[in-house]
Amino acid sequence: MQPLDHKSHFINRELSWLAFNERVASEAINTANPLFERLKFMAICASNLDEFFMVRVAGLKDQLKLGMDRRDDKTQMSAGQQLLEISKRVHTDVERLYGTWSRTLLPALRREGIHFLTSKQLNSQQQAYLESYYHEHIFPVLTPLAIDASHPFPMLANRTLNVAVLLQPLESHSEVDPPLFAVVQVPSVLPRYIEISGAHHKRAFVLLETVIQLFIHALFPGHAVVEQACFRITRNADINVDEEGAEDLLEEIEKELKKRNRGAAVRLEVEQSMSPELVETLRDWLELEHEDVYSILGPLDLTFLMRFAAEPEYAHLRFPPISPQIPRDFIGESNLFDTIAKKDILLFHPYESFDPVVHFVNLAANDPQVLAIKQTLYRVSGNSPIVLALARAAENGKQVTVLVELKARFDEENNIVWAKKLEEAGCHVIYGLVGLKTHSKITLVVRREGDNIVRYVHLSTGNYNDNTAKLYTDIGMFTARADFGEDASLFFNHLTGFADPPAWNQFATAPLGLKQKFLDLIDREIEHCNAGRPGRIIAKMNALTDKDLILALYRASNAGVEIDLLVRGICCLRPGLANVSENIRVSSIVGRFLEHSRIYYFYNGGNEELFLASADWMTRNMVSRVEILFPVLQENLKERLQHVLNLQLADNVNRWLLLPSGRYQKVAQGTGDTPCASQMRFYAEARGAADKTARAVAESMIPRTPPRL
């Protein structure tokens, strides 16, 4: 029998991520989704691939350049092997993605009277309009870049769209001379698509690069255009900062951000019409391998579809809007602090409103009894009401401490702006611990009530971002429990001072203690099974990569523990293997909302325990991030979380099952089965609970006829 720690028992992290993106792409094919929502899934899939190349592929390429070629600790694949497998898989995925665009989505758009026209489909009237539009709006912005001995290949910014042009002088050059080469960047400051008049009241659109190519000769008088085709470069965009040697972390990250658009090329996308000779020229200049080139039949960079899907007048082509409900425990309550003092309160976003969280910080900012506010910020919205409230709190004389994580990938610039504004307002801003990302989501409000000091705490699985709270499923909890308040104070003191990690009352934190806590909880289920009692684990997270936790789950499976994992994205565990993981099932839900909450359930011999966390079961969460795991102790809230887990495991609309092969299979509805889309069920339940509670509150306020004497 093979040992549990064998390479065949794991799935490579990068290939598992690609499997996740394939599930996203499948939603663009799914005709149960409205047409414009399918366009959004296309855009998300394309954006995901961009980030994958900028970070994951770039990291593997860096290993090869440094001669490291490290092997994946689970599957033992080298960096070179992973890059080859990634290239094979992504070439197939991209071909399938553009097949969906051309064979499925474009015809569906045409049926709705929406046409994306190529240059060959334009009539004379449309061409005349576009020529005028080009000279008035586009031509003044364009800058042709000649490339020759005195003009080396330019540093084209990451993810910009460009047109490669081959030119032949009309005079004074021999026909045997090689053509001249130039690049024209498609301006990102202009709209990506242009509406033109269509026939029979239909709407017609032309992409910006199509118009530029149609009249590109105007940029090169005295030359004939021999060939032109679009291309796009993806570059290494990861940030590497020597935090130990950095005197000012904010300043160092600002410097690194300026380099992001100039990183080494990791992918070249070209129009399929581009000649092999021109492709080779670009590939050679960019120092890329053949497998790094992606020839595309369709428009490069489909992320523009996200904006197009927001076009007005097409409500019937989108999901019906949902209105986040007032959380049931807040209906009829007039004082938020009094409500939290009475009981713990759970918030389930986006089905329940994020407004109480914003109100919590706003109320604390204005309340004269509040002495201090402390909060961690990882990703916040562009015009964050929470940040504005924190600034106002400092201006009102409160002690405000904010940990702004500057290293939140691709949100660094946004977070730098907010950090500076908070400092200007008088907040004490810290940037986390050296070598660690602070990924915890916690707010502490310290309030004087009579002769007592009361601490109010909000903890969450998701960010303090009012925008993503409408799109991501996350769970937050308010509490005024004294032991939670003490842990919250200890947590912030540990972040801001030099104190050793404290002995927690209820929290478990990373990087010290959290991983061992999970291992102990898994081992406890094994002990129950070994003693003849049932063992049960349900864990919901975004990703599962940590080898030690996977091996612990394998041991638990072999001991008879029944394990269900709800893992939205990457999963390196291979379920259903005899004598390894036959008692483990892995599900993934991909639907209208991004599954983001982390819930951990352990049967514990009937004394069930439930936890919420900011952390996934990834090695980075355990060893290189500051995370919080906290228990849910109130019985009605524990029951509610169990219901969330059970309903998701019953989902037969948006749930996928991970097969032992590493592939995913959509859960099929049986004959006569009632469709169960868990996300929409949760919204219906939130509406029903809010309506029921509101009616009860309204009835309690109706004056009763006094009894006759």
N, C-alpha and C positions, 0 to 999 in steps of 0.2 A: 504493500500500500504506500502511495506517495505521501510524504509529509504535507501538512496543511500549507506550509510555506513553500509552494512550488509555483514556478512561473505560469504554468497552465491554469492555475486557479484564480488568476487575476486578469483584468481587462486594462489595457493601456489607457492612461488618463487622456491623452490627446485624441485617441480614436473614440473614446467614450464621449468626449465633448462633441466631436463631429456627429456622432449618433444623435446627440441632443439637438444639434442644429438641423439635422434631417427631420426630426419630429416637428420642429418649428416650420420647416419648409412644407411639410405635409399638410399643414393648416392652410396653406395657400391653394392647395388642390381641393381641399374639403369643401364641397358645394353646400354643406350645411352652414358655412360661414357666409355672411353677406359679402358681396364682391369687393367693396372698398376695404373691408377687414382683411380680405385675402391679399390685397395689395400691401397692407401694413405688414402682414407676416412675411411677404417677400422682402420688404425694406428691412425688417428686423433681422432676417436671415443674412442679408448682405452686410448689414452693419456688424453683426456678430462675427462674420468671417473676417472683416477688416481688423477687428480687435484681436481675433485669434492669430492672425499673421503678424500684427504689430507687436504682440507680446509673446505668445507661445512659440510660434515658428521662429521669431527673431531670437528667442532665448536658445533654442536648439542650434541655430546657425552660429550664434556666438560661441557655443561650446566647441563646435568644429573648428572655428577660426583660431581658438585658443589651444587647439590640440587636446581638448579634454575628453570629448566623446563619451561622456558618462552614460552608464546604463541605468535604465529605469529600475528602481529598487524592487519592483514587483514583477514585471514581465521580462526583465533583463534585456529589453530592446535598447540598442545603442542609439545615440542621437541621430546618427546617419540613417539607421534603419527606420527610426520614427519619421524622419523627414521624407523618406521614400514612400512609406505607407500613407503618410498624410497627403502627399502629392497625388498618389493614385486615387485616394478616396475623394479628395476635393475636386479633381478633374471630373470625376463621375458626378459629384454633387452639383457642380456648376453647370454641367451639360443638362442635368435634370431640371435645375432651377430655371434655366433659360428656355428649356422645352416647355415648362409650365407657363412661362411668360408668353411665348409666341403661339403655342397651340391651344392654350386654355384661357388665359386672362385677356389677351388682346381680342379674341373673338367675343368673349363675354362683354368686354367694354363696348365693342361695336354694336352688340345687340342693345345696349343701353344708349346708343347714339353718341358714343364717345370714341373719337378716332385719334390715334397717334400716327401721323403721316411721315413717311420717308420722303426724301427729295424727289424720287421717281413718281410719287403719288400726288404731287402738287400740280394744280392746274395753273394756267397762265395768270389768272387774277391773283391767286394766292402767292405765286412767285413774285409778282410785281409788288404786292404788299410787303412781303418779307425783305425784298431788296431795299425798299424804302426804310423799313424798320432797322435793317442791318446798318445802313449808312448813318441813321440818326442816333441809334441807341447802342449798337454793338461795336462798330468800327472804331469809335473814339477810345474805347477801353482796351482794345487789343494791342499786344506788343509782340511782333514777330521777332524771334530770336534766331539769328543765323549761326550756324555751327561750321567752323572751318579752323584753319591753323591758328588764327588769332582769336577765335571765339570758341573755347572749349565747351563741351556739353554742359548745359546749365544745371545748377542744383534745383531741380523741380521739387516743389514742396510735396510732402506726404499726402496721398489721396486726392491730389488735384487731377483734373481731367485735361488732357493735352491733345493737340493734333500734330502728328509728324507729317512733314511736307517735303517731298522731293521735287526739285526745280531744275529747269534747263533754261539757260539764257536764250533769248530769241535771236540775239546777234552776237557776233565776235567770238563765239566758242565753237569748237569742233563737236560734231555729233557723237564722237567717240569719247569725249571727256565725261568723267563720272558726273552724275547729277549733284547739284548743291542740296544741302540738307538744312531744314529750319524747323523750329518748334513754335507752335502758337498755343498759349495756355487759354483754356476755356475759362472765362472770368467767373469766379465763385460769387462775386458781388452782384451778378445779374441772375434773374430767374432762370431756372434750369429748363423750363418749358414755356412756350409762347402760344397763346390762343390766337387762332386765325378763323376767318369766316368759313363755315362748313355748309354743305348743301342740305336743303330740306330741313332747316332748323336743327341740324346736328352740330355738336361741338367738335372742333378739330384742334389738335395741338401738334406743335413741332418742337423737338428738342433743340436747345440752344446750339449744341455742337453741329446739328444738321444744318442750321442756318449759316454758321461760320464756315463750314465746309462748302456750302453751296456758293458762297461769294468770296472764298479765300483768295482767289486770284487778285482781288483788289488790294491785297496787302503786299503783293510782289509785282509791281509794274515792271515790264521789260523781261518777264520770265514766264515760261509755261509751266503749269503744274503737272508734273509727271505722275505723281501718286500722293495720296493723302489718306490718313487713317488715324483714328483715335487710339490713345493709350493712357494707361493710368499706373502709377507706381505706388506701392505700399512700402513704407519704411519702418525700420525698428523704432518704436516709440516708447520703449520702456525707459524708466528714469533710474539712474544709479547715483546715489548720493553717499558720500563718506560722512555719515552722521557723527562718528566719533571725532573726526577732524574738523567738522563744520562749526565755525563760531556762531553763525546765524543761519539756522536751518531754513527759514523763510527765504533768505537771500540766495542760498544755494539751490533751492528747488526752483526759484524764479530763473536762475541761470540755466538749469537743466531743461526747463520747459522751452526755452528758446532754441535748444538743440533738437527738439522732438521732430520738427519737420525736415531735419537734415540728417537723420539717421541713415544707416546703410539700407539699401534696397533689399527687400525680402520677397517681393512678388511683382510681376509685370503682367498686366492685363492688356490685351490688344484686341482691336476689331478683327474679326475673322477674315476680312477682306485685305488685311495688311500682307504684303508680299513677304515670303520667307527671308529674302535678303534684308529687308528693313527690320524685320523681327530680330534677326541675328545681329544687326548693327546696334539696336537698342540693348539687347541682352548683353552684348560684349561691353558696351559703355557702362552698364549698370553692374557688371561683374556677377551675373546670375547664372544659375545652371539651367539646362533645357527644361527640367521639370518645374522650374519656378515661373514658367511662362504659361499664361492661360488665354487661349484664343476663344473669343466670345462672339456668338451670333446673337447680337442684340445690343441694347444700350449699356455702356459701361456704367457702373455705380448705380444700382437700383435703389439706393437709399432715398432718392428723390421721390419715390412713391409714397413715402410717409407724408410728405407735404401735399402731394397731389390728392391723397385720400382725405385730406381736410378740406377739399374744395366744397364750397357751399352748394346747396340745392340738391343734395343727393342723400337725404336722410334715410331713404328706403334701402340704400346700399350699405348702410352701417348697422352695427348692433343698436338696438333701442337703448337710449341713454338710461343709466341707472342713477338714482339719487341716494347717496349714502344716508342711512337712517340715523336718527338720534339713538345712541346706545340706550337700551331699555332701562338701565339703572340710573340714568340721568333725567329721564322724563319726569316732569313735575317737580324737580329739585331746584331750589333757588340759590343754594350756596354750595359751590363745588367742594370746598374744603370740608364742610360738614358732611357731605355725602361720602367722600372718601374716608373720613374718620369712622363712619358707621360700618363700612364693609369694603372688601377688595372689589374692584370693578375691572372687568375685562372688556377690551375694545377689539373688535374683529374688522379690520379694514380690508377692502374698500366697502364692504357691505354696511359697516357702521362708520359714521363720520369721524374724520380726524380732527374736527373742530374742537372737541373737548381738550385735546392735547395743546392746541394753540391757545385756547382760552385759559388753560392751566398756567401757562407761562405769562400770558397777558395779565391775568388776575394777580399773579405773584409780583409782577413788575409794578403794579399800581397799589397794592395792598400795604398800608403803613405798618401792619403787624409782621410783614415778611422781612426777615433780616438778611437772608442770603439765598442765592440761586446758584446751583452748580449743574453744568450740563456738558455732555459730550456731543460733538457734531462730526459726523463722518461724511455724509452727502446731504446737502440742503438745496432747496430750490433757488432759482435765479433771483426771486424777489421774496425771500423768506420772511414770513410774518414772525416766526420764532426768533430769528436773529434781530429783527427790529425791536421786538419786545425785550430781549436781553439788553440791547443798547439802552432802551428807555429805562430799564430797571437800574442800570449803572448810573444814569443821569439822575435818577430819583434817590440816589444815595445807598442803594443796596450793595452788598458785597456780591459781586457777580464773577464767577470763575467759569471759563469756557475752555474746554479742550477741543481745539479745531484740528482735525487730522489732515495735515497738508499732503500726506502721501496717498490719499484716496485716488486711485488710478483714474485718469481722465476727468477728475473733478478738482485737480490741484489748483488751476487758475481761479475757479470760482471760490474755492475755500480760502485762497490767499486774499482775495478781495474782501471777503467777509471778516477774516481775521484782522485786517487793517482797520476796518470800520468799527469792529468791536473794541479794539484797543483805543481808537480815537474817542469812543464814547466813555472810556474809563473802566472797561471790563479787564479783568486779569485773564489774559489769553495765554494758554500753553499749547505746545505743539506735540505733546505726547512723549513717550519714553524712547530713548535712543535705541535704534535697531528694531523697534516694534511699531506696528500700526494699532492704534486704538480703535477697535471696531465695535466696542460696547455701545449700547443705546440706553442711556440713563439720565434722568433729571432728578435733582434733589432740591426741595424747597424747605427752608428752615423758617419756622413761623413762631412768633411769641403769642401764646394764648394764656392770658392771665399770668400766673406765676410759673407757667410751664413753657418749655420749648418743645414743639411738635415738629416732626420731620415727615414731609409728604414726598413720596417717591413715585416716579413713573419709570417703568422698565419696558423694553420692547424688543421684538425680533427684527424690527425694521428701522430705517433711518427717520430722522426728524425732517421729513421732506413732504410738504403738503401736496406737491404734484404727484410724486410716485405713490403716495398713499391712496390715490384714486385708481392706480393701475396694478399695484403689487398687493398680494394677500399677506398681511402681517397681523400679529397679535400683540397688543400692549396691555399692561396692567397698572392700575393705580392702587397704591396701598399706603396706609399710615401705620402699619405694624412697626412696633418699636425696634424689633430685631432687624427688619429690613432697613429702617432708617439708620440704625447704627452701622450696618454693613455699607450703606451708601456713603456715609461720612468717612468710614475707613477707606473705602475705595478711592474717593477723591483725594484724601490725604496721602494715600500711597502714590497716586499719580503726580501730585504737585510737590511732594516733599521727598525726603530721603528715607522714609520709614521702610522697614522690612515688610514683606507681604504679611498681612494680619491673619489672625485666626478668625475665620468667618463664622457668623451665626447661621446664615442661610445660603449665602452665595457660594459658588465655586467659580474660580476665575482662571483664565489662561494668561500668561504661559506657565504658571506654576499651579498645579493642582487639578485643572479641569480634565485633562486627559485621564489622569488616575481616577478621578471621580467616575467618569464613564466606564472605565475598565472595572472598577469595583461594582458598579451597578449591574454590569453584564455578568460578572462572576457570581453575584448574589443570585441571579436567575439560574445559573448553572448549579449552584448549591441547592436551590429549591428542587430542581429536577433530580439531582443525585439523591435527595432525601425522599423522593417519591411524590413530590408536589408538582403541580403544573408550573411551567415557566412561560412567560410571554413578554415579548418586546415589540413595541411599535415605535418607529422613529421616523420623523418627517424632517427633511432637510433639503438644502439646495444641491449638495454634492457630498460624496463619500470617497475619500482617497487614502485616508490614513491606514497604513499597513497594520499597525498594532491593533487598532480597533476592528479591522476586517478579520484578522486572525482570531480575535476574541469572539467575534460573531460566529466564525466557523466552529470554534470550540463549543459555543453555546448550542449551535445547531446539532452537533454530534451528541450533546448531552440530552437532547430532546426539547430544547426551548423552541417554541414557535415564534418565528420572527417575520414581521412585515415591515418593509422599508419603503417609504415614500420619498424617492429621490428625484427631484425635478431634472437635474442636469447630469453632471459627471458621476459615474458609479464604477469604481474599479473592482468591486466585489462581483464574483461570478456566481449567480444563484443556481440552485437545482442540481448541483454535482453530488453524486453518490458518495457517501462517507466524508463529505466536506461541507456542503451547504444545502442538503436536500430539504431542510426545514425552513429555508429562507426564501422569501418571495420579494421581488423588487418591482415597484410600480413607479410610473412617472406620469404626472398630469400636466398636459400642455393645453391651455385653453385661452379664453378671453383675457384673463388676468395672469400676471406672472406669479407663480407660486413661490413665496419667499419666507414664509414662517418656518420656525424650527420648533418642533414639539417632540418631546421624548417621554415615552410611557413605559413603565416597568410594573409588572403584575405584583411582584414581591409577596408571593404566597397569599394573595388576597388583600393585602394592605397596600393598595395601588398607589403609586407615586407618579406624578406628572411634573415635567419641567419645561420651561421655555428658555430660549437662549438666543444670543446674537451669533452663536457659532455653529458652523457646519462640522461634520466629521472629516475635516481636511487637516492634513499635517500643518499647514500654514496657520489655521485657526488655533491649533494646540500649542505651537511653539514660537510663532513669530507675530502673534496678535494679542492684544489685550481684549479679553472676552468675558462675558458674564453668563453664567447659568443660574437660574433661580427657580425654586419650587413654587407650584401653585397649591396653596393649602386649603382654601375655602372649598367646601364640598360641592356646591352648585357650580363653581367654575371648573373644578376637576371633571365633573360630569359633562360640562359643555365641551371641554377639550376632547374627551373621549368620543363624544358625538362627532366632532370635526374629523377625527381620525377614521372613525368607522364609516362615515358617509363618503369620505374620499376613497376608502378601500372598496366601496360599493359602486363607485363611479363606472358606468359602462358607456360613456359618451366621449370623455376626454382622457381616459386612462390607458396607458401603455404598459405592457409587461416585458421585463427584461428576460430574455431567453438565455439558457446556458451558453449558447454560441456567442453571446455578446450583442446580438441584434435585438431589436424591440418589435413587438407585435401589438397592434391596437386591440384592446379588449372588445370582443364582439358581443352584441346583444343577442341573447337567446330568443327563440320563438316565444312570443307572448311576454317577454320581459318589458317592464316599464322603463323607459329611458331615465337614467339618473345622471344628470350633469351636476356634479357637486357644487360648482361655483354658483350656478343659478339657484340651486336649492338653498344655499346659504343666504343669498340675497332675499329670496322669498321668505325665509325664516326671519331675517332681520326686519323686513317690512311687517310681517305678521306680528312679531313681538312688539315692535314700536306702536303699531295700531292698537293692539290689545292693551298695552300699558297706558297709552294716551287716553283710550276710552275709560279705563278704570280711574285714571286721575281726574278726568273731566266729570265722571259720575260722582266722585267723592266730593267735588266742589259744588254740586247742585244743592241749593238750600232745601232742607227738608221742612215740611209743614209741621209746626210745633204741635204736640198733642194737646187736645182740649182738656181743660181742667174740669 
